[in-house]
Amino acid sequence: MGFEPLRVACIGMGWWSDVLADAIRRSGKLKIVACYSRSEDKRRAFAAKYGCRAAASYEEILSDPAIEAVINTTPNNAHLETTRAAAQAGKHVFLDKPIANTVSDGRAITAACRAAGVVLAVGYQRRRESQFRLVRRQIAEGAFGTLVNAEANISRDRLGKIDLSSWRYQAAGMPGGVMLQIGIHYTDVLEYLLGPVKAVSGRFVRLVLPGDNPDVASLVLEHESGALSTLNASYASASEYYLMNVYGKEATAFYDLENGLRLLKRGESRAWPVACEKNDTIVEELEEFAAAVRGQGAPEVDGERATASLAVVRAGILSAREGRRVEIAEVLAND
């Protein structure tokens, strides 16, 4: 039995709102019917580009019974207010990561959606990439044996490309800088593959970019299983790059942006390339959200998972500030 496309409104107009809107167009399982931003110019431009109504206020969107859900790409520190209002109006919410800037806000967002009985999904598309799905399946099947270690890198070149007036590049709007903005994608993948993190040691520096926010950051993650992993994130690199190597007692997975996925099993002398078809991860997460709203399944990354993910980065920030190892339990209790 087919369903009508999920009728959504987009709030918070910026470059990522357009990325999600383009994915909605590719999908066909959602339909943008309205948009709102405090900037009249931005909402008019978005409405013209995507053929929707530019609402005069957020209240106009929340009071419209034809709108079933909100695609929320507002600044991190507005996530709680905007999502809670949507939930109270009976609107389901797809929220861009991170869920918030603090664990307490993440919990409040999760609680508000649960109390209202609306679906909350948080955008963590990286874990959906086909190479990580394949590695996860092989881990689950036991091919890797005991997982012992992983190393990851997520880097981009932002020199001369940042707008210091944007909340995304200010310590107040994006505490933790590059690690909260893009590194959190790979802390999520590391937990997806190696399991939950129990403690973090972090270092954050600003080396190249102007402003007040770290552009290079490193974490050492202690997983509950005993495995260790490292993550380096950078906005000060010469080019975009991604790396995710996972080491097990019986097998190793090597992945990087240039060479794709390779697997090596114990006793073999070389790693063999594994073809992984590029999948449309953003369409997949939006369609999963739409299906959940229609009563089919649940979002893979819900409020609780997203809050736990945020806690890893928040522990790293605290560790870097105080020069000590920080347990996740401490952050969950106090942040």
Secondary structure, DSSP 8 states (H G I E B T S, - for coil): -----EEEEEES-SHHHHHHHHHHHHH-SEEEEEEE-S-HHHHHHHHHHHT-EE-S-HHHHHT-TT--EEEE-S-GGGHHHHHHHHHHTT-EEEEESSS-SSHHHHHHHHHHHHHHT--EEEE--GGGSHHHHHHHHHHHTTTT-SEEEEEEEEEEE-TTT--TTSGGGSTTTSTTTHIIIIIHHHHHHHHHHH--EEEEEEEEE--SSSSSS-SEEEEEEEETTS-EEEEEEESEEEEEEEEEEEEESSEEEEEETTTEEEEEETT-SS-EEE------HHHHHHHHHHHHHTTSS--SS-HHHHHHHHHHHHHHHHHHHHTS-EEHHHHHHH-
